[in-house]
């Protein structure tokens, strides 16, 4: 049995991939990363094994595109208005602070947080997309949650929250 036609594969996975990318890179860059993800998937699709977990496979590609995007952004020049000492107005587009905080996490932690809490994936799938063990995926999500609590706490100290999922 071969994988489904690419058009059906795209239809089945596009919403979940787009939600992941939207949360990972923001509304301004999600479309570009989405296109890059599915172009890479289209090129590799003929080589997909029959027993592959297609959701984990395409989320792995999307995660790598997010990492590539972050690396490229780090190499681009920064406009003077965005430098810390210029105090540009905060969130001119009205974006919630939590999404800016999530995007500031290291790529592996960001991917683990988004895949677990936005896409509601089990740690086994997250581990596959990140190319690590389930324990490492859990640790990445834990560290990401810890950093988010610190960043979003009004006084800079970690907030006390309920148990982890």
Backbone as numpy.savetxt, mean C-alpha at the origin, in Angstrom:
# Nx Ny Nz CAx CAy CAz Cx Cy Cz
-6.08 -26.89 -16.06 -6.92 -25.71 -16.06 -6.03 -24.47 -16.06
-6.24 -23.57 -16.99 -5.43 -22.37 -17.08 -6.13 -21.22 -16.36
-5.38 -20.13 -16.06 -6.00 -18.99 -15.39 -7.10 -18.39 -16.27
-8.01 -17.61 -15.69 -9.08 -17.02 -16.49 -8.52 -16.02 -17.50
-9.29 -15.67 -18.51 -8.81 -14.64 -19.45 -8.44 -13.37 -18.70
-7.48 -12.63 -19.22 -6.99 -11.46 -18.51 -8.09 -10.44 -18.22
-9.02 -10.26 -19.14 -10.10 -9.29 -18.94 -10.93 -9.67 -17.70
-11.21 -10.94 -17.52 -11.96 -11.37 -16.34 -11.12 -11.20 -15.07
-9.85 -11.55 -15.17 -8.92 -11.35 -14.04 -8.90 -9.88 -13.64
-8.80 -8.99 -14.60 -8.78 -7.55 -14.32 -10.08 -7.12 -13.64
-11.19 -7.56 -14.15 -12.49 -7.19 -13.59 -12.63 -7.68 -12.14
-12.14 -8.88 -11.86 -12.26 -9.46 -10.52 -11.38 -8.76 -9.48
-10.26 -8.20 -9.90 -9.27 -7.70 -8.93 -9.06 -6.20 -8.97
-9.63 -5.50 -9.91 -9.31 -4.08 -10.06 -9.76 -3.23 -8.88
-10.92 -3.48 -8.35 -11.42 -2.63 -7.24 -10.53 -2.78 -6.01
-10.18 -4.00 -5.68 -9.35 -4.22 -4.49 -7.95 -3.62 -4.68
-7.37 -3.80 -5.87 -6.05 -3.24 -6.14 -6.11 -1.71 -6.08
-7.16 -1.13 -6.67 -7.26 0.33 -6.68 -7.42 0.88 -5.25
-8.23 0.22 -4.43 -8.38 0.66 -3.03 -7.03 0.63 -2.31
-6.28 -0.45 -2.53 -4.96 -0.56 -1.92 -4.06 0.59 -2.38
-4.03 0.84 -3.69 -3.16 1.89 -4.22 -3.61 3.28 -3.79
-4.89 3.49 -3.73 -5.42 4.78 -3.29 -4.95 5.08 -1.87
-5.03 4.09 -1.02 -4.58 4.28 0.36 -3.06 4.35 0.47
-2.36 3.65 -0.41 -0.90 3.59 -0.32 -0.21 4.84 -0.85
-0.68 5.37 -1.97 0.02 6.50 -2.59 -0.82 7.76 -2.70
-2.09 7.68 -2.37 -2.95 8.85 -2.41 -3.68 8.99 -3.72
-4.65 9.88 -3.74 -5.51 10.01 -4.91 -4.79 10.55 -6.15
-3.71 11.29 -5.95 -3.04 11.89 -7.10 -2.19 10.90 -7.89
-1.69 9.86 -7.23 -0.79 8.92 -7.89 -1.38 7.52 -8.06
-2.56 7.29 -7.52 -3.15 5.94 -7.56 -3.41 5.48 -8.99
-3.89 6.36 -9.86 -4.18 5.96 -11.24 -2.93 5.49 -11.97
-1.83 6.24 -11.80 -0.58 5.85 -12.47 -0.08 4.50 -11.96
-0.10 4.31 -10.66 0.35 3.03 -10.09 -0.58 1.90 -10.51
-1.87 2.18 -10.60 -2.84 1.17 -11.04 -2.51 0.72 -12.47
-2.27 1.68 -13.34 -1.94 1.33 -14.73 -0.64 0.55 -14.79
0.36 0.98 -14.05 1.64 0.26 -14.06 1.48 -1.16 -13.52
0.64 -1.32 -12.50 0.41 -2.64 -11.92 -0.19 -3.58 -12.96
-1.25 -3.15 -13.62 -1.91 -4.05 -14.55 -1.17 -4.20 -15.87
-0.35 -3.23 -16.25 0.52 -3.44 -17.41 1.56 -4.53 -17.11
2.14 -4.45 -15.91 3.11 -5.49 -15.52 2.41 -6.84 -15.42
1.20 -6.86 -14.88 0.46 -8.11 -14.76 0.14 -8.67 -16.15
-0.25 -7.81 -17.07 -0.56 -8.26 -18.44 0.67 -8.89 -19.10
1.82 -8.26 -18.90 3.06 -8.81 -19.50 3.40 -10.17 -18.91
3.18 -10.34 -17.61 3.56 -11.59 -16.94 2.46 -12.64 -16.95
1.24 -12.26 -17.30 0.08 -13.16 -17.18 0.24 -14.48 -17.93
0.83 -14.49 -19.13 0.98 -15.78 -19.82 1.85 -16.79 -19.06
2.68 -16.31 -18.14 3.57 -17.20 -17.39 3.02 -17.59 -16.02
1.80 -17.15 -15.69 1.21 -17.47 -14.39 0.90 -18.96 -14.32
1.26 -19.56 -13.19 0.97 -20.98 -13.00 -0.51 -21.17 -12.74
-0.99 -22.34 -13.08 -2.41 -22.67 -12.92 -2.87 -22.60 -11.47
-2.00 -22.99 -10.54 -2.40 -23.05 -9.14 -2.07 -21.77 -8.37
-1.79 -20.69 -9.07 -1.42 -19.43 -8.43 -2.60 -18.77 -7.72
-2.30 -18.11 -6.64 -3.26 -17.26 -5.95 -3.20 -15.91 -6.65
-4.13 -15.65 -7.56 -4.06 -14.46 -8.41 -4.19 -13.17 -7.61
-4.99 -13.17 -6.55 -5.13 -11.97 -5.73 -3.79 -11.62 -5.08
-3.15 -12.60 -4.48 -1.86 -12.35 -3.85 -0.82 -11.94 -4.90
-0.88 -12.55 -6.07 0.07 -12.24 -7.14 -0.07 -10.79 -7.58
-1.29 -10.33 -7.84 -1.47 -8.96 -8.32 -1.21 -7.95 -7.20
-1.51 -8.30 -5.95 -1.19 -7.39 -4.85 0.31 -7.31 -4.61
1.04 -8.36 -4.91 2.50 -8.32 -4.85 3.01 -7.32 -5.88
2.48 -7.40 -7.08 2.88 -6.45 -8.14 2.55 -5.03 -7.70
1.34 -4.81 -7.17 0.93 -3.48 -6.74 1.84 -2.96 -5.63
2.18 -3.82 -4.69 3.08 -3.42 -3.59 4.43 -3.00 -4.14
4.93 -3.72 -5.09 6.23 -3.36 -5.70 6.13 -2.05 -6.48
4.99 -1.81 -7.11 4.81 -0.54 -7.83 4.76 0.63 -6.85
4.18 0.41 -5.67 4.17 1.45 -4.64 5.60 1.74 -4.19
6.38 0.70 -3.98 7.78 0.89 -3.57 8.54 1.63 -4.66
8.34 1.24 -5.93 8.99 1.94 -7.05 8.58 3.40 -7.08
7.29 3.65 -6.85 6.79 5.02 -6.84 7.47 5.84 -5.75
7.60 5.27 -4.56 8.24 5.98 -3.45 9.71 6.25 -3.75
10.38 5.29 -4.34 11.79 5.50 -4.70 11.93 6.61 -5.72
11.05 6.62 -6.71 11.09 7.67 -7.74 10.79 9.03 -7.13
9.82 9.09 -6.23 9.47 10.36 -5.59 10.63 10.88 -4.74
11.36 9.97 -4.11 12.49 10.39 -3.29 13.60 11.01 -4.14
13.66 10.65 -5.41 14.70 11.19 -6.31 14.28 12.50 -6.96
13.00 12.84 -6.92 12.52 14.08 -7.55 12.84 15.27 -6.67
13.07 16.42 -7.29 13.30 17.63 -6.49 12.02 18.03 -5.75
12.19 18.66 -4.61 11.06 19.09 -3.78 10.88 20.60 -3.96
9.67 21.05 -4.29 9.44 22.50 -4.39 9.72 23.18 -3.05
10.22 24.39 -3.11 10.58 25.13 -1.91 9.40 25.26 -0.96
8.19 25.42 -1.51 7.02 25.59 -0.66 6.76 24.38 0.23
7.26 23.21 -0.16 7.01 22.00 0.62 8.10 21.72 1.65
9.12 22.53 1.69 10.16 22.33 2.68 9.61 22.66 4.07
10.05 21.96 5.10 9.46 22.13 6.43 9.45 23.56 6.95
10.47 24.34 6.70 10.54 25.68 7.28 9.60 26.68 6.62
8.93 26.33 5.54 8.03 27.25 4.86 6.61 27.19 5.41
6.28 26.23 6.18 4.97 26.04 6.80 3.82 26.28 5.82
3.77 25.46 4.81 2.67 25.51 3.84 1.37 25.13 4.53
0.23 25.58 4.03 -1.04 25.23 4.66 -1.21 23.71 4.70
-1.75 23.24 5.81 -1.88 21.80 5.98 -3.08 21.27 5.23
-2.87 20.23 4.47 -3.90 19.51 3.75 -4.84 20.44 2.96
-4.30 21.07 1.91 -5.16 21.95 1.12 -6.29 21.21 0.43
-6.12 19.93 0.21 -7.17 19.17 -0.47 -8.14 18.52 0.52
-7.98 18.80 1.82 -8.89 18.26 2.82 -8.68 16.79 3.12
-7.52 16.26 2.76 -7.25 14.85 2.99 -7.09 14.57 4.49
-7.72 13.51 5.00 -7.59 13.19 6.43 -6.14 12.92 6.82
-5.78 13.36 8.00 -4.42 13.22 8.52 -3.97 11.76 8.57
-4.89 10.86 8.83 -4.50 9.45 8.96 -3.91 8.91 7.65
-4.43 9.33 6.50 -3.90 8.81 5.24 -2.51 9.36 4.96
-2.27 10.62 5.33 -0.91 11.16 5.19 0.04 10.39 6.10
-0.43 10.06 7.31 0.41 9.31 8.25 0.69 7.91 7.72
-0.31 7.25 7.16 -0.11 5.91 6.61 0.92 5.97 5.48
0.80 6.96 4.60 1.74 7.05 3.48 3.15 7.39 3.93
3.32 7.92 5.14 4.66 8.24 5.62 5.37 7.03 6.23
4.64 5.93 6.42 5.26 4.72 6.97 6.25 4.13 5.98
7.23 3.37 6.46 8.11 2.65 5.54 7.28 1.72 4.65
7.71 1.46 3.42 6.89 0.72 2.45 6.35 -0.61 2.94
7.14 -1.41 3.61 6.68 -2.73 4.07 5.60 -2.59 5.14
5.78 -1.67 6.07 4.77 -1.44 7.10 3.50 -0.87 6.49
3.65 0.06 5.55 2.49 0.64 4.90 1.70 -0.43 4.17
2.39 -1.28 3.42 1.70 -2.35 2.68 1.00 -3.30 3.64
1.65 -3.66 4.74 1.04 -4.58 5.71 -0.21 -3.96 6.34
-0.13 -2.69 6.72 -1.27 -2.00 7.32 -2.43 -1.94 6.32
-2.14 -1.53 5.10 -3.21 -1.37 4.11 -3.84 -2.70 3.73
-3.01 -3.71 3.55 -3.56 -5.00 3.15 -4.36 -5.63 4.28
-3.97 -5.39 5.52 -4.70 -5.98 6.65 -5.97 -5.20 6.98
-5.86 -3.88 7.05 -6.97 -3.09 7.58 -7.82 -2.40 6.51
-7.31 -2.23 5.30 -8.13 -1.67 4.23 -8.72 -2.81 3.40
-7.87 -3.78 3.06 -8.34 -4.90 2.23 -8.81 -6.10 3.05
-8.55 -6.10 4.35 -8.96 -7.17 5.26 -8.40 -8.53 4.85
-7.15 -8.54 4.41 -6.51 -9.80 4.01 -5.96 -10.53 5.22
-5.94 -11.84 5.18 -5.29 -12.61 6.26 -3.77 -12.46 6.16
-3.09 -12.69 7.28 -1.64 -12.53 7.30 -0.93 -13.47 6.33
-1.51 -14.62 6.04 -0.89 -15.54 5.07 -0.79 -14.89 3.70
-1.87 -14.20 3.27 -1.84 -13.51 1.97 -0.90 -12.32 2.00
-0.89 -11.60 3.11 0.01 -10.45 3.24 1.46 -10.92 3.15
1.75 -12.02 3.81 3.11 -12.57 3.77 3.51 -12.92 2.33
2.58 -13.51 1.58 2.88 -13.84 0.18 3.16 -12.59 -0.64
2.34 -11.55 -0.46 2.54 -10.33 -1.26 3.81 -9.60 -0.89
4.20 -9.68 0.39 5.43 -9.02 0.83 6.66 -9.90 0.65
6.46 -11.18 0.37 7.58 -12.09 0.20 8.29 -12.37 1.51
7.51 -12.59 2.57 8.10 -12.84 3.89 7.24 -13.87 4.62
7.61 -14.17 5.85 6.84 -15.12 6.67 5.61 -14.42 7.25
4.66 -15.22 7.74 3.49 -14.64 8.40 3.89 -13.84 9.64
4.88 -14.34 10.36 5.34 -13.63 11.55 5.91 -12.27 11.18
6.66 -12.21 10.09 7.22 -10.93 9.64 6.11 -9.99 9.17
5.09 -10.53 8.52 3.95 -9.71 8.10 3.23 -9.14 9.33
3.02 -9.97 10.34 2.39 -9.50 11.58 3.24 -8.42 12.24
4.56 -8.65 12.26 5.47 -7.68 12.88 5.43 -6.35 12.13
5.36 -6.39 10.81 5.28 -5.16 10.03 3.98 -4.41 10.32
2.88 -5.13 10.42 1.60 -4.49 10.74 1.64 -3.91 12.16
2.23 -4.64 13.09 2.33 -4.18 14.47 3.16 -2.90 14.55
4.32 -2.91 13.91 5.19 -1.73 13.95 4.51 -0.55 13.26
3.80 -0.81 12.17 3.07 0.27 11.50 1.99 0.86 12.39
1.23 0.00 13.09 0.21 0.49 14.02 0.84 1.32 15.13
1.95 0.84 15.66 2.64 1.56 16.74 3.07 2.95 16.27
3.66 3.03 15.09 4.10 4.32 14.56 2.92 5.24 14.27
1.83 4.68 13.76 0.64 5.50 13.50 0.09 6.08 14.80
0.04 5.26 15.85 -0.44 5.77 17.14 0.43 6.94 17.61
1.74 6.80 17.46 2.65 7.87 17.87 2.44 9.12 17.03
2.31 8.95 15.72 2.15 10.10 14.82 0.82 10.81 15.03
-0.22 10.06 15.34 -1.55 10.64 15.42 -1.94 11.08 16.82
-1.06 10.81 17.79 -1.33 11.23 19.16 -1.11 12.74 19.27
-2.04 13.46 19.89 -1.91 14.92 19.95 -0.67 15.40 20.71
-0.23 14.67 21.70 0.92 15.12 22.50 2.22 14.41 22.14
2.19 13.57 21.10 3.40 12.87 20.67 3.67 11.58 21.42
2.87 11.29 22.44 3.06 10.04 23.16 2.11 8.99 22.59
2.46 7.71 22.66 1.59 6.68 22.12 0.22 6.69 22.78
-0.81 6.52 21.96 -2.17 6.45 22.46 -2.47 5.03 22.93
-3.27 4.91 23.95 -3.72 3.59 24.38 -4.91 3.21 23.52
-4.85 2.05 22.90 -5.95 1.59 22.06 -6.30 0.17 22.43
-7.37 -0.29 21.87 -7.80 -1.66 22.11 -6.86 -2.66 21.49
-7.17 -3.92 21.63 -6.33 -5.00 21.13 -6.21 -5.00 19.62
-5.20 -5.65 19.12 -4.98 -5.76 17.69 -5.88 -6.81 17.11
-6.14 -6.70 15.83 -6.95 -7.69 15.12 -6.19 -8.93 14.86
